[in-house]
């Protein structure tokens, strides 16, 4: 998992134009690299417009295609593997057991 600090909008990784921030580790009080960019109002408006268009297309898909898409999302979450677990632990202070339970819950909901 390569955290770049960018936003994924309409298939492109974009750097936000409104500054940046760092995630914070609540256990040791340290900031976590890399910096994460803030989207500008213009970028947010564009993302919302594109999401609205995508939602309209998605709504018109047959149910089996929607199910396939959600199953693919679940597989992608699982493909992030232990890196997702480690990053979530850093950002939340939760145990690996708690994070794995949450990941399982999300994957089950997607499936």
OpenMM code with the backbone's topology and positions (N, CA, C; nanometers):
from openmm import Vec3, app, unit

residues = "UNK UNK UNK UNK UNK UNK UNK UNK UNK UNK UNK UNK UNK UNK UNK UNK UNK UNK UNK UNK UNK UNK UNK UNK UNK UNK UNK UNK UNK UNK UNK UNK UNK UNK UNK UNK UNK UNK UNK UNK UNK UNK UNK UNK UNK UNK UNK UNK UNK UNK UNK UNK UNK UNK UNK UNK UNK UNK UNK UNK UNK UNK UNK UNK UNK UNK UNK UNK UNK UNK UNK UNK UNK UNK UNK UNK UNK UNK UNK UNK UNK UNK UNK UNK UNK UNK UNK UNK UNK UNK UNK UNK UNK UNK UNK UNK UNK UNK UNK UNK UNK UNK UNK UNK UNK UNK UNK UNK UNK UNK UNK".split()
positions = [
    Vec3(0.0865, -0.1167, 0.0000),
    Vec3(0.0000, 0.0000, 0.0000),
    Vec3(0.0905, 0.1219, 0.0000),
    Vec3(0.0784, 0.2032, -0.1007),
    Vec3(0.1608, 0.3230, -0.1103),
    Vec3(0.0757, 0.4453, -0.0795),
    Vec3(0.0902, 0.4995, 0.0375),
    Vec3(0.0147, 0.6188, 0.0745),
    Vec3(0.0896, 0.7392, 0.0205),
    Vec3(0.0240, 0.8114, -0.0683),
    Vec3(0.0891, 0.9226, -0.1368),
    Vec3(0.0453, 1.0583, -0.0841),
    Vec3(-0.0639, 1.0617, -0.0104),
    Vec3(-0.1172, 1.1896, 0.0352),
    Vec3(-0.2075, 1.2561, -0.0667),
    Vec3(-0.2352, 1.1854, -0.1759),
    Vec3(-0.3205, 1.2389, -0.2818),
    Vec3(-0.4617, 1.1847, -0.2674),
    Vec3(-0.5541, 1.2441, -0.3428),
    Vec3(-0.6912, 1.1947, -0.3489),
    Vec3(-0.7118, 1.1228, -0.4815),
    Vec3(-0.7902, 1.0163, -0.4779),
    Vec3(-0.8208, 0.9405, -0.5997),
    Vec3(-0.9566, 0.9870, -0.6490),
    Vec3(-0.9575, 1.0621, -0.7592),
    Vec3(-1.0809, 1.1197, -0.8115),
    Vec3(-1.0915, 1.0864, -0.9595),
    Vec3(-1.1978, 1.0181, -0.9949),
    Vec3(-1.2269, 0.9837, -1.1346),
    Vec3(-1.1101, 0.9127, -1.2011),
    Vec3(-1.0455, 0.8235, -1.1270),
    Vec3(-0.9383, 0.7435, -1.1830),
    Vec3(-0.8012, 0.8074, -1.1819),
    Vec3(-0.7902, 0.9254, -1.1236),
    Vec3(-0.6612, 0.9950, -1.1192),
    Vec3(-0.6219, 1.0254, -0.9751),
    Vec3(-0.4926, 1.0150, -0.9462),
    Vec3(-0.4381, 1.0548, -0.8167),
    Vec3(-0.4003, 1.2022, -0.8252),
    Vec3(-0.4656, 1.2855, -0.7449),
    Vec3(-0.4457, 1.4302, -0.7503),
    Vec3(-0.3961, 1.4842, -0.6168),
    Vec3(-0.3037, 1.5784, -0.6246),
    Vec3(-0.2588, 1.6485, -0.5039),
    Vec3(-0.3593, 1.7594, -0.4755),
    Vec3(-0.4056, 1.7676, -0.3516),
    Vec3(-0.4965, 1.8740, -0.3135),
    Vec3(-0.4274, 2.0091, -0.3188),
    Vec3(-0.5041, 2.1112, -0.3536),
    Vec3(-0.4491, 2.2459, -0.3697),
    Vec3(-0.4737, 2.3354, -0.2491),
    Vec3(-0.5091, 2.2788, -0.1354),
    Vec3(-0.5451, 2.3619, -0.0198),
    Vec3(-0.4633, 2.3270, 0.1041),
    Vec3(-0.3369, 2.2961, 0.0855),
    Vec3(-0.2508, 2.2664, 0.1993),
    Vec3(-0.2441, 2.1181, 0.2293),
    Vec3(-0.1918, 2.0878, 0.3480),
    Vec3(-0.1732, 1.9478, 0.3852),
    Vec3(-0.1793, 1.9319, 0.5369),
    Vec3(-0.1908, 1.8092, 0.5797),
    Vec3(-0.1910, 1.7763, 0.7216),
    Vec3(-0.1232, 1.6414, 0.7395),
    Vec3(-0.0983, 1.6050, 0.8619),
    Vec3(-0.0410, 1.4748, 0.8945),
    Vec3(-0.1380, 1.3981, 0.9821),
    Vec3(-0.1476, 1.2678, 0.9585),
    Vec3(-0.2195, 1.1815, 1.0515),
    Vec3(-0.1412, 1.1818, 1.1828),
    Vec3(-0.2110, 1.1503, 1.2898),
    Vec3(-0.1536, 1.1603, 1.4243),
    Vec3(-0.1674, 1.0270, 1.4946),
    Vec3(-0.0596, 0.9787, 1.5518),
    Vec3(-0.0619, 0.8539, 1.6266),
    Vec3(-0.1028, 0.8849, 1.7709),
    Vec3(-0.2215, 0.8411, 1.8140),
    Vec3(-0.2683, 0.8739, 1.9481),
    Vec3(-0.1934, 0.8002, 2.0596),
    Vec3(-0.1193, 0.6965, 2.0253),
    Vec3(-0.0467, 0.6192, 2.1264),
    Vec3(0.0824, 0.6893, 2.1679),
    Vec3(0.1592, 0.7348, 2.0682),
    Vec3(0.2886, 0.7959, 2.1026),
    Vec3(0.2938, 0.9464, 2.0770),
    Vec3(0.1852, 1.0027, 2.0252),
    Vec3(0.1792, 1.1471, 2.0047),
    Vec3(0.2602, 1.1981, 1.8867),
    Vec3(0.3029, 1.1094, 1.7983),
    Vec3(0.3831, 1.1510, 1.6836),
    Vec3(0.2969, 1.1622, 1.5581),
    Vec3(0.3405, 1.2508, 1.4694),
    Vec3(0.2753, 1.2624, 1.3398),
    Vec3(0.3259, 1.1516, 1.2481),
    Vec3(0.2414, 1.1125, 1.1537),
    Vec3(0.2705, 0.9993, 1.0664),
    Vec3(0.2920, 1.0500, 0.9241),
    Vec3(0.4034, 1.0095, 0.8651),
    Vec3(0.4325, 1.0419, 0.7254),
    Vec3(0.3493, 0.9536, 0.6336),
    Vec3(0.3216, 0.9954, 0.5132),
    Vec3(0.3528, 1.1238, 0.4528),
    Vec3(0.2445, 1.2256, 0.4847),
    Vec3(0.2679, 1.3499, 0.4455),
    Vec3(0.1627, 1.4502, 0.4602),
    Vec3(0.0487, 1.4140, 0.3640),
    Vec3(-0.0714, 1.4522, 0.4031),
    Vec3(-0.1921, 1.4245, 0.3254),
    Vec3(-0.2497, 1.5580, 0.2784),
    Vec3(-0.2754, 1.5699, 0.1499),
    Vec3(-0.3174, 1.6995, 0.0968),
    Vec3(-0.4662, 1.7240, 0.1170),
    Vec3(-0.4990, 1.8524, 0.1352),
    Vec3(-0.6377, 1.8985, 0.1419),
    Vec3(-0.6818, 1.9379, 0.0012),
    Vec3(-0.7998, 1.8957, -0.0368),
    Vec3(-0.8560, 1.9381, -0.1649),
    Vec3(-0.9099, 2.0804, -0.1522),
    Vec3(-0.8983, 2.1564, -0.2583),
    Vec3(-0.9546, 2.2915, -0.2624),
    Vec3(-1.1052, 2.2821, -0.2854),
    Vec3(-1.1749, 2.3922, -0.2658),
    Vec3(-1.3196, 2.3943, -0.2924),
    Vec3(-1.3487, 2.3566, -0.4379),
    Vec3(-1.2669, 2.4057, -0.5281),
    Vec3(-1.2854, 2.3737, -0.6700),
    Vec3(-1.2667, 2.2241, -0.6944),
    Vec3(-1.1659, 2.1654, -0.6346),
    Vec3(-1.1436, 2.0210, -0.6497),
    Vec3(-1.2588, 1.9410, -0.5896),
    Vec3(-1.3090, 1.9858, -0.4760),
    Vec3(-1.4218, 1.9173, -0.4125),
    Vec3(-1.5459, 1.9264, -0.4996),
    Vec3(-1.5731, 2.0450, -0.5525),
    Vec3(-1.6894, 2.0627, -0.6406),
    Vec3(-1.6787, 1.9729, -0.7627),
    Vec3(-1.5599, 1.9658, -0.8216),
    Vec3(-1.5386, 1.8797, -0.9378),
    Vec3(-1.5579, 1.7327, -0.9004),
    Vec3(-1.5032, 1.6924, -0.7858),
    Vec3(-1.5186, 1.5535, -0.7407),
    Vec3(-1.6662, 1.5202, -0.7195),
    Vec3(-1.7420, 1.6127, -0.6620),
    Vec3(-1.8847, 1.5885, -0.6398),
    Vec3(-1.9609, 1.5752, -0.7707),
    Vec3(-1.9267, 1.6583, -0.8676),
    Vec3(-1.9904, 1.6496, -0.9984),
    Vec3(-1.9607, 1.5147, -1.0637),
    Vec3(-1.8353, 1.4744, -1.0598),
    Vec3(-1.7971, 1.3451, -1.1181),
    Vec3(-1.8621, 1.2282, -1.0432),
    Vec3(-1.8726, 1.2396, -0.9114),
    Vec3(-1.9375, 1.1345, -0.8324),
    Vec3(-2.0864, 1.1258, -0.8657),
    Vec3(-2.1483, 1.2403, -0.8859),
    Vec3(-2.2899, 1.2416, -0.9235),
    Vec3(-2.3101, 1.1708, -1.0579),
    Vec3(-2.2216, 1.1969, -1.1532),
    Vec3(-2.2302, 1.1318, -1.2834),
    Vec3(-2.2079, 0.9808, -1.2698),
    Vec3(-2.1105, 0.9437, -1.1890),
    Vec3(-2.0816, 0.8009, -1.1693),
    Vec3(-2.1981, 0.7314, -1.0999),
    Vec3(-2.2583, 0.7991, -1.0025),
    Vec3(-2.3708, 0.7397, -0.9304),
    Vec3(-2.4878, 0.7140, -1.0235),
    Vec3(-2.5103, 0.8045, -1.1160),
    Vec3(-2.6184, 0.7871, -1.2123),
    Vec3(-2.5919, 0.6653, -1.3004),
    Vec3(-2.4694, 0.6512, -1.3476),
    Vec3(-2.4323, 0.5343, -1.4294),
    Vec3(-2.4445, 0.4061, -1.3487),
    Vec3(-2.3948, 0.4096, -1.2253),
    Vec3(-2.3987, 0.2912, -1.1385),
    Vec3(-2.5428, 0.2487, -1.1110),
    Vec3(-2.6294, 0.3458, -1.0883),
    Vec3(-2.7697, 0.3152, -1.0563),
    Vec3(-2.8383, 0.2397, -1.1698),
    Vec3(-2.7912, 0.2604, -1.2915),
    Vec3(-2.8532, 0.1961, -1.4070),
    Vec3(-2.7936, 0.0601, -1.4412),
    Vec3(-2.6946, 0.0166, -1.3660),
    Vec3(-2.6351, -0.1147, -1.3902),
    Vec3(-2.7292, -0.2260, -1.3443),
    Vec3(-2.7220, -0.3406, -1.4095),
    Vec3(-2.7975, -0.4570, -1.3601),
    Vec3(-2.7449, -0.4971, -1.2211),
    Vec3(-2.8308, -0.5575, -1.1426),
    Vec3(-2.7939, -0.5964, -1.0068),
    Vec3(-2.6707, -0.6870, -1.0022),
    Vec3(-2.6585, -0.7785, -1.0976),
    Vec3(-2.5424, -0.8681, -1.0981),
    Vec3(-2.4118, -0.7904, -1.1198),
    Vec3(-2.4160, -0.6870, -1.2011),
    Vec3(-2.2972, -0.6036, -1.2225),
    Vec3(-2.2620, -0.5249, -1.0964),
    Vec3(-2.3634, -0.4776, -1.0267),
    Vec3(-2.3389, -0.4073, -0.8999),
    Vec3(-2.2771, -0.5029, -0.7984),
    Vec3(-2.3289, -0.6244, -0.7934),
    Vec3(-2.2754, -0.7242, -0.7001),
    Vec3(-2.1302, -0.7563, -0.7336),
    Vec3(-2.1004, -0.7686, -0.8612),
    Vec3(-1.9630, -0.7957, -0.9036),
    Vec3(-1.8711, -0.6804, -0.8625),
    Vec3(-1.9148, -0.5585, -0.8831),
    Vec3(-1.8364, -0.4412, -0.8443),
    Vec3(-1.8078, -0.4417, -0.6935),
    Vec3(-1.9091, -0.4676, -0.6128),
    Vec3(-1.8905, -0.4681, -0.4675),
    Vec3(-1.7990, -0.5818, -0.4233),
    Vec3(-1.8083, -0.6972, -0.4883),
    Vec3(-1.7165, -0.8066, -0.4577),
    Vec3(-1.5728, -0.7698, -0.4936),
    Vec3(-1.5549, -0.6995, -0.6041),
    Vec3(-1.4207, -0.6523, -0.6417),
    Vec3(-1.3669, -0.5549, -0.5371),
    Vec3(-1.4532, -0.4680, -0.4855),
    Vec3(-1.4117, -0.3754, -0.3791),
    Vec3(-1.3659, -0.4527, -0.2561),
    Vec3(-1.4403, -0.5559, -0.2198),
    Vec3(-1.4032, -0.6378, -0.1038),
    Vec3(-1.2678, -0.7034, -0.1253),
    Vec3(-1.2437, -0.7546, -0.2449),
    Vec3(-1.1148, -0.8179, -0.2758),
    Vec3(-1.0013, -0.7164, -0.2680),
    Vec3(-1.0251, -0.5944, -0.3131),
    Vec3(-0.9216, -0.4905, -0.3073),
    Vec3(-0.8882, -0.4535, -0.1626),
    Vec3(-0.9884, -0.4482, -0.0772),
    Vec3(-0.9628, -0.4213, 0.0650),
    Vec3(-0.8750, -0.5316, 0.1224),
    Vec3(-0.9078, -0.6554, 0.0926),
    Vec3(-0.8282, -0.7676, 0.1439),
    Vec3(-0.6876, -0.7690, 0.0848),
    Vec3(-0.6749, -0.7252, -0.0405),
    Vec3(-0.5446, -0.7244, -0.1069),
    Vec3(-0.4477, -0.6248, -0.0413),
    Vec3(-0.4998, -0.5282, 0.0319),
    Vec3(-0.4127, -0.4340, 0.1021),
    Vec3(-0.3348, -0.5033, 0.2139),
    Vec3(-0.3877, -0.6164, 0.2591),
    Vec3(-0.3168, -0.7014, 0.3539),
    Vec3(-0.2796, -0.6355, 0.4856),
    Vec3(-0.1650, -0.6783, 0.5374),
    Vec3(-0.1202, -0.6314, 0.6687),
    Vec3(-0.0830, -0.4839, 0.6704),
    Vec3(-0.0501, -0.4281, 0.5535),
    Vec3(-0.0167, -0.2852, 0.5500),
    Vec3(-0.1358, -0.2002, 0.5933),
    Vec3(-0.2554, -0.2402, 0.5503),
    Vec3(-0.3758, -0.1693, 0.5929),
    Vec3(-0.3925, -0.1796, 0.7445),
    Vec3(-0.3726, -0.2995, 0.7972),
    Vec3(-0.3871, -0.3221, 0.9411),
    Vec3(-0.2876, -0.2354, 1.0185),
    Vec3(-0.1627, -0.2355, 0.9755),
    Vec3(-0.0585, -0.1590, 1.0454),
    Vec3(-0.0868, -0.0092, 1.0410),
    Vec3(-0.1277, 0.0409, 0.9259),
    Vec3(-0.1559, 0.1848, 0.9142),
    Vec3(-0.2764, 0.2224, 1.0005),
    Vec3(-0.3795, 0.1417, 0.9977),
    Vec3(-0.4977, 0.1704, 1.0792),
    Vec3(-0.4639, 0.1680, 1.2281),
    Vec3(-0.3765, 0.0765, 1.2673),
    Vec3(-0.3342, 0.0723, 1.4078),
    Vec3(-0.2593, 0.2007, 1.4446),
    Vec3(-0.1723, 0.2474, 1.3550),
    Vec3(-0.0979, 0.3712, 1.3804),
    Vec3(-0.1912, 0.4906, 1.3977),
    Vec3(-0.2927, 0.4983, 1.3119),
    Vec3(-0.3803, 0.6150, 1.3108),
    Vec3(-0.4870, 0.6128, 1.4198),
    Vec3(-0.5192, 0.4952, 1.4720),
    Vec3(-0.6287, 0.4864, 1.5687),
    Vec3(-0.5861, 0.4474, 1.7094),
    Vec3(-0.4738, 0.3761, 1.7202),
    Vec3(-0.4339, 0.3215, 1.8490),
    Vec3(-0.5061, 0.1925, 1.8828),
    Vec3(-0.5894, 0.1431, 1.7906),
    Vec3(-0.6608, 0.0176, 1.8139),
    Vec3(-0.5669, -0.1014, 1.7955),
    Vec3(-0.6033, -0.2126, 1.8551),
    Vec3(-0.5252, -0.3359, 1.8412),
    Vec3(-0.5463, -0.3969, 1.7026),
    Vec3(-0.4547, -0.4863, 1.6646),
    Vec3(-0.4703, -0.5538, 1.5356),
    Vec3(-0.5984, -0.6360, 1.5325),
    Vec3(-0.6373, -0.6927, 1.6456),
    Vec3(-0.7617, -0.7704, 1.6521),
    Vec3(-0.8818, -0.6822, 1.6191),
    Vec3(-0.8858, -0.5637, 1.6762),
    Vec3(-0.9976, -0.4717, 1.6505),
    Vec3(-1.0008, -0.4300, 1.5037),
    Vec3(-0.8852, -0.3961, 1.4472),
    Vec3(-0.8801, -0.3533, 1.3078),
    Vec3(-0.9200, -0.4683, 1.2150),
    Vec3(-0.8703, -0.5882, 1.2431),
    Vec3(-0.9064, -0.7034, 1.1590),
    Vec3(-1.0556, -0.7325, 1.1669),
    Vec3(-1.1139, -0.7150, 1.2845),
    Vec3(-1.2581, -0.7336, 1.2999),
    Vec3(-1.3339, -0.6324, 1.2158),
    Vec3(-1.2903, -0.5077, 1.2173),
    Vec3(-1.3550, -0.4036, 1.1370),
    Vec3(-1.3389, -0.4317, 0.9883),
    Vec3(-1.2193, -0.4756, 0.9484),
    Vec3(-1.1977, -0.5084, 0.8074),
    Vec3(-1.2906, -0.6222, 0.7653),
    Vec3(-1.3026, -0.7248, 0.8470),
    Vec3(-1.3909, -0.8373, 0.8161),
    Vec3(-1.5353, -0.7903, 0.8041),
    Vec3(-1.5763, -0.7032, 0.8938),
    Vec3(-1.7143, -0.6509, 0.8899),
    Vec3(-1.7391, -0.5769, 0.7587),
    Vec3(-1.6461, -0.4915, 0.7200),
    Vec3(-1.6621, -0.4143, 0.5961),
    Vec3(-1.6650, -0.5065, 0.4751),
    Vec3(-1.5727, -0.6014, 0.4699),
    Vec3(-1.5664, -0.6940, 0.3575),
    Vec3(-1.6958, -0.7753, 0.3498),
    Vec3(-1.7467, -0.8213, 0.4626),
    Vec3(-1.8719, -0.8971, 0.4630),
    Vec3(-1.9881, -0.8121, 0.4139),
    Vec3(-1.9910, -0.6847, 0.4512),
    Vec3(-2.0981, -0.5968, 0.4040),
    Vec3(-2.0891, -0.5760, 0.2535),
    Vec3(-1.9675, -0.5615, 0.2025),
    Vec3(-1.9506, -0.5441, 0.0575),
    Vec3(-1.9926, -0.6696, -0.0180),
    Vec3(-1.9612, -0.7852, 0.0388),
    Vec3(-1.9977, -0.9112, -0.0272),
    Vec3(-2.1468, -0.9369, -0.0164),
] * unit.nanometer
topology = app.Topology()
chain = topology.addChain("A")
for resn in residues:
    res = topology.addResidue(resn, chain)
    for name in ("N", "CA", "C"):
        topology.addAtom(name, app.Element.getBySymbol(name[0]), res)
